[in-house]
């Protein structure tokens, strides 16, 4: 395991530590949101500070971060690959060391359940590893089979680091960015194994785990939703920005189906805010139109991948001819079947595209 660490140069330094940065490093994804929250804090993020204050635990009254180590690997008993923790904090808590293992969460679960991870025929190495973790945490195998395996890793990491620096205390902290606080129940069931009742936005404990006073915490810091003005501002020209506002006004105030439209912008996808202004009918669960930041900012009509792929191709061709531009030449990314793309910079008036918006709405009702 690495023994030497260097200071960060901002949140992009955290990106370099990821196993798959192209996939993992995006707004509304755990690594990005965790880095933004902790790197931007003078000491503790405000959400964490409030949770510590609400806990009424003397140890947490004056916590100062000494060092933080993103993507910190801890070798676990029993061998195998180390546990890669989202963030390890070495803190001074009123004059004593308090190591904190932070597990960030947006929408993804805490890994597999133990029974799934083990399977029917676990290897000798897997058996030894898990039995060693249970022994370290003072737990019995029979009571943990339906609990999430990742939580055992993170908690064991906190205890191991406390032992390493001869600290008497340790904290396993879940930092959730989910609007719906997804997976709290899994965390709650895990904490219950130690005879402690889990609570949101606070720290509970301690419990004695092999001589270490162990605490558990859950902090919620919902990702703020971007305003409609933010998405309008992404278009390159003032004409396109104005047209984006006109589209929104048309759908909600002028269209024949205006009373049936619901704002998809308020929704989440697996706990993550949608990256668009989306429009959906109350009579259908599917979006029929989107003003999106994707594809260098554009307007998308959703006709339906299953039923209307050919219809979408024909509509795209008709719109391209009407606007005098071929959309596909401006976007080298893979286009989604059943979708029609419009660069608002190419549209002169809203009237050029309203009939296509209306048609997309009606097709989605099918």
Buried (B, 14 or more C-beta within 10 A) or exposed (E): EEEEEEEBEEBEBBBEBBEEBEEEBBEBBBBBBBBBBBBEBEEBBEBBBBBBEBBEBEBBEEBEBEEBBBBBBBEBBBEBEEBBBBBBBBBEBEEEBBBBBBBBBBBBEBBEBBEEBBEEEEEEEBEBBBEBBBEBBBBEEEEBEEBBBBBBBBBBBBBBBBBEEEBEBBBBBBBBBBBEBBBBEBBBBBBEBBEBEBBBBBBBBBBEBEEBBBBBBBBBBBBEBBEBEEBBEBBEEEBBBBBBEBBBEBBEEEBEBEEBBBBBBEBBEEBBBBBBBBBBBEEBEBBBBBBBBEBEBBBBBBBBEEEBBEBBBEBBEEBBEBBEBEBEEBBEEEBEBBBBBBBBBBBEEBEBBBEBBBBBBEBBEE
